[in-house]
Amino acid sequence: MSGRCNLCGRGTVGGNNVSKSNKKTKRTFQVNNSPGTIRSECLNECIRLARICSKCTRTIDHVGGFDQYALKFLKNIKLNSIDRVIQFAKRAVKCKGRASLQPGNATR
């Protein structure tokens, strides 16, 4: 599938096919997009995305969920992505910030 990722904004990139005789022809590298659902533990809600790249899904799994991803990478969410994802991420960050200020969640 082509197009841009709804979270990071990655899109199609151009490059060259290089043959054994070193002849170069133009080609495009497309992003590995797939539909997916993101769940926020803090908000207890899900959001369905039409296109999310495999790099973003792996990063979300690696950092421990969408709430942690939004805290770390909110600056990387592009303005060209859909507005409901940005609003969802901002609400998750706000909720996560309130949860970390509660007395039982203090880290030493």
Beta strands, then each sheet from edge to edge (+ up, - down):
strand 1: 13-18
strand 2: 24-29
strand 3: 33-40
strand 4: 45-53
sheet 1: 1+ 2-
sheet 2: 3+ 4-
end
